[in-house]
Amino acid sequence: MDTEIIGESDWKELQRNLEATIPVYDRINNFATLGQVKRWRSRAENLLPKEGHILEIGCGPGSFAETVKGRRLFCLDPIPEMLRIAETRVNKRRKELGYSMAEFHIGTAEKLPFEDNCFDAVCTLFSFRDWFDKRKGLSEAKRVLKPGGLIIIVDPAKINSFHGFLGLIWMKYWVGSYARLICKQKEHPWKWLTKTYVSFGTTKKYTKMLKEEGFEDVKGKIIFPGMATIWTGKVS
Ligand SMILES: C[S@@+](CC[C@H](N)C(=O)[O-])C[C@H]1O[C@@H](n2cnc3c(N)ncnc32)[C@H](O)[C@@H]1O
């Protein structure tokens, strides 16, 4: 795997493993981030425009989408089972809170099933590193954003290769041991999340990529305690 492209057979295998994480996803994610994931999600939610059409790419089982307040929410994922779980979970919550129902769409970041200029913001949390063609996905996000629209990406932080090495130790031994315990199997699906972590590039790499793909006012901010980055950029 390289830092921009994931080959077809690796991506299909990754998807099979991501699907297998569904029952344990939130629990292990919370453990892996020392509970910080909730804070990162709320930071991303606060960055979203207060109204308008919002697209989450790679919504998974709805862990972030569930926290989005109001607005017109659209969620996309390539795995039907993720969408099924997310729809029930997110729309139950939105109904309780009196928000409009979210829409769920099957598809990939690289070929978004939406018209040009229709979203005020596109966000993607813990999914960008799984995209099989990151540049294509970013150009698609740019296409569907309205002028002035915002992209928000949350994924691992890597300052340099040494920081990446520390992250690998964390993922492989600390999170890996916990995942083995929770999944009750040695060949647990979380191993694939360690693989995508290893092949993910540095924070600076994707800041540069966002600029190269035509986003403006691009920022890549590493957030406490140095495990994640929030990238933002705008469409002119
Ligand atoms: C780890 S889950 C993230 C779930 C959720 N966004 C969160 O905040 O926890 C990653 C999701 O990205 C999706 N994904 C993987 N490759 C994708 C692609 N090329 N385009 C869109 N989504 C993709 C996976 O199917 C998976 O459901």
The ligand as an ORCA input file, in Angstrom:
! r2SCAN-3c Opt
* xyz 0 1
  C     -13.480      3.410     10.495
  S     -15.007      3.716      9.685
  C     -15.350      5.388     10.166
  C     -16.698      5.570     10.767
  C     -17.124      6.964     11.186
  N     -16.904      7.956     10.161
  C     -16.505      7.439     12.483
  O     -16.466      8.655     12.684
  O     -16.100      6.634     13.304
  C     -14.401      3.981      8.028
  C     -15.488      3.876      6.978
  O     -14.966      4.356      5.737
  C     -15.551      3.605      4.711
  N     -14.739      3.666      3.483
  C     -13.666      2.932      3.142
  N     -13.241      3.237      1.923
  C     -14.075      4.214      1.462
  C     -14.152      4.920      0.237
  N     -13.288      4.703     -0.746
  N     -15.137      5.830      0.102
  C     -16.014      6.045      1.112
  N     -15.982      5.393      2.296
  C     -15.019      4.489      2.460
  C     -15.611      2.186      5.287
  O     -16.569      1.397      4.615
  C     -15.923      2.443      6.743
  O     -17.289      2.293      7.030
*
